[in-house]
Amino acid sequence: MPIWLTVVIGLAGSWGGGAIAALIWGWDETYGVSIFGFVAAILLVIAYRRFYQGRPLTGPEAMKFPERGIGLARFRERRARAEQMMRKAHHAQAQAEYDDVTEQIRKLSDLRDEGVISDEEFETKKRELLARL
């Protein structure tokens, strides 16, 4: 549920419940007005969830992401963009790690060609670097 809808439901429930309490006890009974407003706001959220979204209030089905609701299409678009950005970032990180390992193997190869390290040391270090990928 988008934040603006939460605010609207809260205000409508507070106003509506407060008005009903004021009709019953008058505006001087501030506790009654406050409690009725709070309860009415909760009942509006329950009604939205149960009748508009078609979701139960309890049980395992209550914890599932809603299939229907105000603002869900926009939320799904934002989530898809965020997932795409995360995939790109992960790919870039993997590519950078691959490039780093490739560069280190090239440096090891140069050291082997210069005679600084032996072929066995080169192969051992190369296996260690490739294991990181």
BALOBA-1460 file (C-alpha; in Angstrom, 3 decimals):
// residues 133
<rec num="1" residu="m" x="0.000" y="0.000" z="0.000"/>
<rec num="2" residu="p" x="1.528" y="3.355" z="-0.948"/>
<rec num="3" residu="i" x="2.185" y="5.853" z="1.825"/>
<rec num="4" residu="w" x="-0.389" y="8.310" z="0.516"/>
<rec num="5" residu="l" x="-3.095" y="5.625" z="0.743"/>
<rec num="6" residu="t" x="-2.047" y="4.805" z="4.288"/>
<rec num="7" residu="v" x="-2.397" y="8.481" z="5.215"/>
<rec num="8" residu="v" x="-5.783" y="8.793" z="3.477"/>
<rec num="9" residu="i" x="-7.170" y="5.682" z="5.184"/>
<rec num="10" residu="g" x="-5.840" y="6.847" z="8.546"/>
<rec num="11" residu="l" x="-7.340" y="10.304" z="8.171"/>
<rec num="12" residu="a" x="-10.674" y="8.983" z="6.887"/>
<rec num="13" residu="g" x="-10.901" y="6.478" z="9.729"/>
<rec num="14" residu="s" x="-9.942" y="9.044" z="12.344"/>
<rec num="15" residu="w" x="-12.399" y="11.586" z="11.025"/>
<rec num="16" residu="g" x="-15.232" y="9.090" z="10.482"/>
<rec num="17" residu="g" x="-14.761" y="7.274" z="13.786"/>
<rec num="18" residu="g" x="-14.320" y="10.561" z="15.625"/>
<rec num="19" residu="a" x="-17.522" y="11.920" z="14.082"/>
<rec num="20" residu="i" x="-19.471" y="8.820" z="15.156"/>
<rec num="21" residu="a" x="-18.087" y="9.093" z="18.702"/>
<rec num="22" residu="a" x="-18.932" y="12.811" z="18.767"/>
<rec num="23" residu="l" x="-22.523" y="12.019" z="17.748"/>
<rec num="24" residu="i" x="-22.786" y="9.475" z="20.549"/>
<rec num="25" residu="w" x="-20.989" y="11.273" z="23.399"/>
<rec num="26" residu="g" x="-20.340" y="14.784" z="22.098"/>
<rec num="27" residu="w" x="-17.044" y="16.451" z="21.291"/>
<rec num="28" residu="d" x="-16.136" y="16.848" z="24.963"/>
<rec num="29" residu="e" x="-15.386" y="13.110" z="25.289"/>
<rec num="30" residu="t" x="-11.914" y="13.238" z="23.723"/>
<rec num="31" residu="y" x="-10.954" y="9.687" z="24.703"/>
<rec num="32" residu="g" x="-14.003" y="8.241" z="22.981"/>
<rec num="33" residu="v" x="-13.388" y="10.328" z="19.855"/>
<rec num="34" residu="s" x="-9.739" y="9.229" z="19.747"/>
<rec num="35" residu="i" x="-10.454" y="5.548" z="20.346"/>
<rec num="36" residu="f" x="-13.304" y="5.422" z="17.827"/>
<rec num="37" residu="g" x="-11.117" y="7.180" z="15.250"/>
<rec num="38" residu="f" x="-8.281" y="4.712" z="15.821"/>
<rec num="39" residu="v" x="-10.583" y="1.682" z="15.610"/>
<rec num="40" residu="a" x="-12.258" y="3.023" z="12.464"/>
<rec num="41" residu="a" x="-8.868" y="3.500" z="10.776"/>
<rec num="42" residu="i" x="-7.925" y="-0.095" z="11.618"/>
<rec num="43" residu="l" x="-11.250" y="-1.359" z="10.286"/>
<rec num="44" residu="l" x="-10.714" y="0.531" z="7.025"/>
<rec num="45" residu="v" x="-7.284" y="-1.072" z="6.579"/>
<rec num="46" residu="i" x="-8.797" y="-4.496" z="7.287"/>
<rec num="47" residu="a" x="-11.597" y="-3.831" z="4.790"/>
<rec num="48" residu="y" x="-9.103" y="-2.712" z="2.119"/>
<rec num="49" residu="r" x="-6.973" y="-5.795" z="2.651"/>
<rec num="50" residu="r" x="-9.858" y="-8.261" z="2.817"/>
<rec num="51" residu="f" x="-12.262" y="-6.941" z="0.191"/>
<rec num="52" residu="y" x="-10.127" y="-4.998" z="-2.286"/>
<rec num="53" residu="q" x="-6.970" y="-7.106" z="-2.195"/>
<rec num="54" residu="g" x="-8.839" y="-10.336" z="-1.443"/>
<rec num="55" residu="r" x="-6.295" y="-11.394" z="1.189"/>
<rec num="56" residu="p" x="-7.019" y="-13.116" z="4.496"/>
<rec num="57" residu="l" x="-6.049" y="-11.433" z="7.743"/>
<rec num="58" residu="t" x="-4.350" y="-14.453" z="9.314"/>
<rec num="59" residu="g" x="-2.622" y="-17.647" z="8.262"/>
<rec num="60" residu="p" x="0.093" y="-18.370" z="5.714"/>
<rec num="61" residu="e" x="-1.834" y="-16.746" z="2.845"/>
<rec num="62" residu="a" x="-1.877" y="-13.463" z="4.770"/>
<rec num="63" residu="m" x="1.925" y="-13.198" z="4.512"/>
<rec num="64" residu="k" x="2.070" y="-13.553" z="0.728"/>
<rec num="65" residu="f" x="2.643" y="-10.529" z="-1.474"/>
<rec num="66" residu="p" x="-0.705" y="-9.166" z="-2.730"/>
<rec num="67" residu="e" x="-1.757" y="-9.846" z="-6.308"/>
<rec num="68" residu="r" x="-4.064" y="-6.852" z="-6.404"/>
<rec num="69" residu="g" x="-3.942" y="-3.409" z="-4.851"/>
<rec num="70" residu="i" x="-3.455" y="0.277" z="-5.407"/>
<rec num="71" residu="g" x="0.146" y="1.114" z="-6.344"/>
<rec num="72" residu="l" x="1.291" y="-2.474" z="-6.963"/>
<rec num="73" residu="a" x="2.030" y="-1.958" z="-10.661"/>
<rec num="74" residu="r" x="4.350" y="0.942" z="-9.870"/>
<rec num="75" residu="f" x="5.971" y="-1.031" z="-7.062"/>
<rec num="76" residu="r" x="6.631" y="-3.950" z="-9.424"/>
<rec num="77" residu="e" x="8.220" y="-1.597" z="-11.974"/>
<rec num="78" residu="r" x="10.506" y="-0.094" z="-9.327"/>
<rec num="79" residu="r" x="11.429" y="-3.542" z="-8.023"/>
<rec num="80" residu="a" x="12.232" y="-4.761" z="-11.562"/>
<rec num="81" residu="r" x="14.492" y="-1.726" z="-12.132"/>
<rec num="82" residu="a" x="16.238" y="-2.325" z="-8.799"/>
<rec num="83" residu="e" x="16.781" y="-6.002" z="-9.617"/>
<rec num="84" residu="q" x="18.189" y="-5.049" z="-13.027"/>
<rec num="85" residu="m" x="20.581" y="-2.581" z="-11.398"/>
<rec num="86" residu="m" x="21.680" y="-5.245" z="-8.911"/>
<rec num="87" residu="r" x="22.324" y="-7.731" z="-11.736"/>
<rec num="88" residu="k" x="24.405" y="-5.132" z="-13.597"/>
<rec num="89" residu="a" x="26.393" y="-4.314" z="-10.469"/>
<rec num="90" residu="h" x="27.009" y="-8.010" z="-9.785"/>
<rec num="91" residu="h" x="28.112" y="-8.557" z="-13.390"/>
<rec num="92" residu="a" x="30.454" y="-5.563" z="-13.226"/>
<rec num="93" residu="q" x="31.932" y="-6.850" z="-9.958"/>
<rec num="94" residu="a" x="32.449" y="-10.339" z="-11.428"/>
<rec num="95" residu="q" x="34.041" y="-8.829" z="-14.547"/>
<rec num="96" residu="a" x="36.390" y="-6.702" z="-12.435"/>
<rec num="97" residu="e" x="37.423" y="-9.758" z="-10.419"/>
<rec num="98" residu="y" x="38.002" y="-11.728" z="-13.624"/>
<rec num="99" residu="d" x="40.105" y="-8.894" z="-15.060"/>
<rec num="100" residu="d" x="42.115" y="-8.725" z="-11.819"/>
<rec num="101" residu="v" x="42.855" y="-12.467" z="-11.884"/>
<rec num="102" residu="t" x="43.770" y="-12.287" z="-15.572"/>
<rec num="103" residu="e" x="46.174" y="-9.422" z="-14.894"/>
<rec num="104" residu="q" x="47.797" y="-11.291" z="-11.990"/>
<rec num="105" residu="i" x="48.263" y="-14.400" z="-14.139"/>
<rec num="106" residu="r" x="49.859" y="-12.245" z="-16.843"/>
<rec num="107" residu="k" x="52.271" y="-10.800" z="-14.256"/>
<rec num="108" residu="l" x="53.086" y="-14.296" z="-13.012"/>
<rec num="109" residu="s" x="53.744" y="-15.356" z="-16.590"/>
<rec num="110" residu="d" x="56.158" y="-12.434" z="-17.018"/>
<rec num="111" residu="l" x="57.954" y="-13.431" z="-13.802"/>
<rec num="112" residu="r" x="58.226" y="-17.033" z="-15.049"/>
<rec num="113" residu="d" x="59.559" y="-15.851" z="-18.427"/>
<rec num="114" residu="e" x="62.168" y="-13.742" z="-16.615"/>
<rec num="115" residu="g" x="63.201" y="-16.750" z="-14.518"/>
<rec num="116" residu="v" x="62.141" y="-15.228" z="-11.187"/>
<rec num="117" residu="i" x="59.724" y="-18.110" z="-10.435"/>
<rec num="118" residu="s" x="59.721" y="-21.719" z="-11.611"/>
<rec num="119" residu="d" x="57.114" y="-23.411" z="-13.792"/>
<rec num="120" residu="e" x="55.792" y="-25.318" z="-10.748"/>
<rec num="121" residu="e" x="55.389" y="-22.099" z="-8.729"/>
<rec num="122" residu="f" x="53.660" y="-20.481" z="-11.686"/>
<rec num="123" residu="e" x="51.195" y="-23.378" z="-12.051"/>
<rec num="124" residu="t" x="50.502" y="-23.454" z="-8.309"/>
<rec num="125" residu="k" x="49.802" y="-19.725" z="-8.119"/>
<rec num="126" residu="k" x="47.767" y="-19.861" z="-11.332"/>
<rec num="127" residu="r" x="45.549" y="-22.620" z="-9.886"/>
<rec num="128" residu="e" x="45.058" y="-20.576" z="-6.692"/>
<rec num="129" residu="l" x="44.051" y="-17.510" z="-8.699"/>
<rec num="130" residu="l" x="41.668" y="-19.466" z="-10.957"/>
<rec num="131" residu="a" x="40.059" y="-21.041" z="-7.875"/>
<rec num="132" residu="r" x="38.945" y="-17.544" z="-6.828"/>
<rec num="133" residu="l" x="36.690" y="-17.270" z="-9.888"/>
